[in-house]
Each structure stands twice: as structure tokens, then as C-alpha cells.
Amino acid sequence: MTEVYLYFFILLSIFLLLKSFKKENNHRIAYFIFGAVSFGFALNIKFFAIEFVIPILVMILFYNSFNEKLNLRFFKNKKNVVKALSLVLVFLVISSMTFVATVPRYHDDSINKILKISDESGAVGFASLPTLEKNYLFQTLATAQVTLVPYLMDSYIHDVFYEEAQEVRLETSSPPNHSTIPLSLFFFIGLIYIIRKIKTRNLMFSELVLLVWFASVFIFVFLIVDHPTLIRYYLPVMFPVMLIAAYGLGNFIKQIQSQKEKILFFTSFVIAHSSYIIFYFDHIYFSNIYDREGGYQTSSELALNEPMVYVSTITFLMISFLIYLRIKLKSPIKNNYKQSKEVNFT
């Protein structure tokens, strides 16, 4: 499972880049260089790290305005554009040098060997390069089910999944997933907040990066993953999903005026979300469900059969709905949205 090391270096690279964006930081250059080196390590661990290139490059392009409102004047300043493009080039050069320098076999005829590795990476397991023969409708729905919607009530995806699962000898009728209803709910709420900020032309650069990160990784995954039997191929999508969900959760809590209601709501959220995690942990590590071909076939669909998960989820949804009604009756969302200061990712 090289993914543990892969995502460690990916997240380390993003963290170091964010540290380098802070103007009051005296070690900005060092953080930037080590961020690029960390990304080079990630590429060496697994070539699928390439799916993080777009969000990282967008972050670098907007490095100087990351915590500011999105404004087209940024692109009109040639000095800013040239500097941002230069930083992108420097990041790519350092990452490429790290990628080549840390593995001796790349020292001789490195370009041809890297191209060979990329070709091999495109046809491993249940992932391959995009072709016209792929069923992209199924792959899009399957990606949504695994990462966004705990249980997609769609007969098409289950029928196709079951047919393909039989070909690889899997005794299951629906795609596995490790999402939860609280996480999915606030992911979509977070998207609504971001879309509203786009409509009011109040979007921050950091919020734009979140959208680009989610969209680019989601598209990359559904294009290359052939069959949703290995959860690890979908993990990159979960990072922006969790961030957008946290963004939505923070903005929703800010609308609640009563401290007691905040505690009640947050407690129900933690209990409901944790009940899924406890179920997954128990199901994976203490149950005999491992399939040699398909890995761990567990999902929130199975989790909802457990009384603890079902009751905590229903309780959480009821509390959330009642608090939402209270907020709407006290101060309409449209007016409150314009007056309140939202939580931003900085």
C-alpha cells in the first residue's frame, strides 16, 4: 500500500506551499523549495501523483492573492503574471530534478525510462488510460457513489457493477465506499455556499482553488479508473471533498446564534459521522470480508443496516433540519448571507 507514503508527501507538499504563501514568513523560499522536493518524492512513489499537478499549479499561480477576493485585475498586472509563471516553472524543474535524482535508474536515458514508467502506470489493475471504448457514464456514477453519495439509488450503476463484478469473481452487487451521510451533506452545502459567492462576485482565490482541486481530480479519476473495486484509487477525491465539507460545516455553524444549539448540532454531527468510521474500522479489521481480487468490500449501504449508525444518522438529520428551519424563520438566508461574514479557507 504505497498510497500511505504517496499522500503523505502530497499533503506535505501542499502544506509547505501554503506556508510559503504567507508574506510575514521569513523562510518562504525554503518552504517553496521543500514543497517542490516533496512533490518529486510523491511522483517517485507512484506516478498517479500527477493528478495533483493542476490544483498545485493553480495554487502557485495565485500565490500572492491566495487569501484575497478573486479579481481579474490580477491577470492584467504583467509583473504578477510573469512572476507566477516563473514560480510554476521553478516548481516543475525542482520536482522533476528530485524525481530523476532520487532513483539511480533514471540517471541514464532518463526520458525514455520515465515514458516507459508512465505507459506501465496507465494499465495497472483496474486503471488504464482513457479510451473511446470505456463506459464513462458508469465510471462517473461509480465515482460519485464512492466519493460523494453514500448510497446512490440508481439501478443502472448497480446492474453494470454486478455484471462486471462477476467477471472478476466479486460477490457484491454495489460499489464499495467509505463516505458518510454527514460528510456528503455538508459537501453539497459547501458547494452551495461557494456557488452563491460566485453569483455575488465575492469568491476568494482559495475557494477557487478548492473547486479546481475537486473538479480536476474527480475528472482524472473517472477517466482512468475502470472499475470501483479498489477504494485507494478514489482517495485523491476525498481530500477536496473533506475540505469543502468542512467549509460548508463552518459556514452553517456560523449561522447558528444559540451556543446550546451549536453544541447540540456539532455533537450530533460527530456521533453520526463517527458511527460510520467505527463500523468501517470493525468491518475491515475484525471481520472476514477480505476478497483476494477486490479487497475490502464495505460500504455505507452496509453501515446503515447497523442500528447505531441508522439511529445516529436519523437523529443528526432531524436536528440539522430543525436548526435550519429555525435559522430560516429567524433571519432569511438570502438577507443573512449578505450581512454575515462567511468562513473562508486561508
C-alpha positions, -999 to 999 in steps of 0.1 A, spaced: 0 0 0 23 28 -13 -7 52 -11 1 60 26 35 73 16 22 89 -16 -5 110 1 19 119 30 43 136 6 14 151 -15 -1 167 16 33 177 29 40 195 -4 6 214 -3 13 223 34 48 237 26 35 256 -4 7 272 18 34 281 44 55 297 16 25 319 6 24 338 40 40 372 34 52 375 70 71 342 68 109 347 67 115 313 51 92 315 21 118 303 -4 129 274 17 93 262 22 86 266 -16 117 245 -25 110 218 0 74 217 -12 86 210 -47 111 184 -35 82 167 -16 61 165 -47 91 150 -66 92 122 -39 55 116 -44 59 112 -81 86 86 -74 64 67 -51 35 65 -76 31 81 -109 -6 88 -101 6 118 -81 4 136 -115 -33 140 -108 -24 167 -82 -4 188 -106 -33 210 -117 -45 221 -82 -9 227 -71 -1 248 -101 -33 268 -97 -22 274 -60 12 287 -72 -3 309 -99 -24 327 -72 2 326 -45 2 364 -39 -36 367 -37 -45 334 -21 -64 350 8 -79 378 -12 -111 382 -33 -109 369 -69 -103 398 -91 -94 399 -128 -70 427 -122 -45 401 -110 -42 389 -147 -38 425 -160 -7 430 -140 21 416 -162 46 416 -134 24 394 -113 17 370 -142 54 367 -151 64 361 -115 37 335 -110 46 316 -142 82 317 -132 74 301 -99 54 274 -117 84 267 -139 108 266 -109 84 242 -90 82 219 -120 120 220 -126 128 212 -89 102 184 -88 115 169 -120 151 171 -108 141 154 -75 121 127 -94 152 119 -115 179 124 -89 164 101 -62 163 70 -83 196 59 -99 180 40 -128 167 73 -142 203 88 -144 209 71 -177 185 77 -206 160 92 -181 134 105 -206 128 71 -223 126 53 -189 102 78 -175 80 75 -206 81 37 -201 70 40 -165 41 63 -175 29 38 -201 31 10 -175 12 31 -150 -17 35 -174 -26 -1 -175 -23 -14 -139 -50 -33 -121 -84 -16 -125 -70 16 -140 -60 24 -176 -56 54 -199 -88 69 -214 -102 52 -245 -134 56 -265 -145 20 -255 -149 29 -218 -183 32 -202 -179 68 -189 -215 71 -177 -209 42 -154 -175 54 -143 -189 89 -135 -218 75 -115 -195 50 -97 -170 78 -88 -199 98 -74 -211 69 -54 -177 60 -39 -168 96 -30 -198 118 -28 -231 100 -23 -231 72 3 -258 52 -15 -268 62 -50 -304 48 -56 -297 40 -92 -304 6 -107 -282 12 -137 -250 16 -117 -258 -15 -96 -267 -36 -126 -235 -27 -145 -214 -31 -114 -228 -65 -107 -222 -77 -142 -186 -65 -142 -180 -77 -107 -190 -113 -117 -163 -111 -144 -136 -106 -118 -153 -130 -93 -165 -105 -67 -195 -115 -46 -210 -80 -44 -238 -60 -61 -228 -24 -53 -196 -3 -53 -178 -1 -20 -174 33 -4 -162 49 27 -182 81 27 -208 91 53 -241 110 51 -229 139 73 -198 143 51 -218 142 19 -245 165 32 -220 193 41 -200 188 10 -231 198 -11 -238 226 14 -203 238 10 -207 238 -28 -239 259 -24 -220 285 -4 -193 286 -30 -218 289 -59 -235 318 -40 -202 336 -37 -196 332 -74 -230 347 -82 -223 376 -59 -188 380 -72 -174 376 -38 -153 344 -44 -119 341 -28 -88 327 -46 -86 300 -20 -122 289 -27 -114 288 -65 -85 265 -57 -109 242 -38 -132 240 -68 -103 234 -93 -88 208 -70 -121 188 -67 -131 191 -104 -96 182 -118 -91 152 -95 -127 139 -100 -124 141 -138 -90 124 -137 -103 96 -115 -134 88 -135 -114 89 -168 -87 63 -157 -104 41 -132 -122 12 -149 -140 -4 -120 -147 9 -85 -134 -22 -66 -103 -7 -52 -110 23 -30 -75 35 -30 -78 49 -65 -106 72 -52 -87 86 -22 -75 117 -40 -111 129 -45 -118 126 -8 -93 153 2 -111 182 -16 -144 166 -6 -135 168 31 -122 204 27 -154 216 10 -175 197 36 -155 215 64 -161 248 46 -199 241 45 -199 229 81 -181 261 93 -205 284 74 -236 265 87 -224 266 123 -218 304 119 -255 308 111 -265 293 145 -268 320 171 -275 299 202 -244 284 219 -265 254 231 -278 247 196 -242 248 183 -231 222 209 -262 200 202 -257 202 164 -219 196 165 -223 167 189 -249 150 167 -226 155 137 -196 140 154 -216 110 167 -232 103 133 -200 106 114 -180 86 139 -206 58 139 -197 51 102 -160 52 110 -164 28 138 -184 5 116 -158 6 88 -129 0 113 -147 -30 128 -158 -43 94 -124 -41 78 -101 -52 107 -123 -76 127 -145 -92 100 -136 -119 75 -146 -99 44 -113 -96 25 -116 -106 -11 -83 -115 -28 -94 -100 -61 -114 -70 -49 -101 -60 -15 -124 -49 13 -160 -48 2 -175 -25 28 -198 5 22 -222 29 39 -250 9 25 -240 -19 48 -233 5 76 -269 18 76 -281 -17 84 -264 -13 119 -289 2 145 -262 25 159 -254 40 125 -290 43 114 -303 59 146 -274 84 149 -278 94 112 -316 99 115 -311 119 147 -284 141 131 -306 148 100 -336 157 122 -315 181 144 -299 197 113 -333 202 96 -349 217 127 -319 241 132 -321 250 95 -358 259 99 -351 279 130 -324 299 111 -346 305 82 -375 316 103 -353 339 124 -334 356 95 -339 346 59 -309 330 44 -307 354 15 -305 385 37 -284 368 63 -259 357 37 -253 392 26 -248 405 61 -228 378 77 -191 372 72 -185 337 60 -158 312 69 -130 312 44 -102 288 37 -70 306 44 
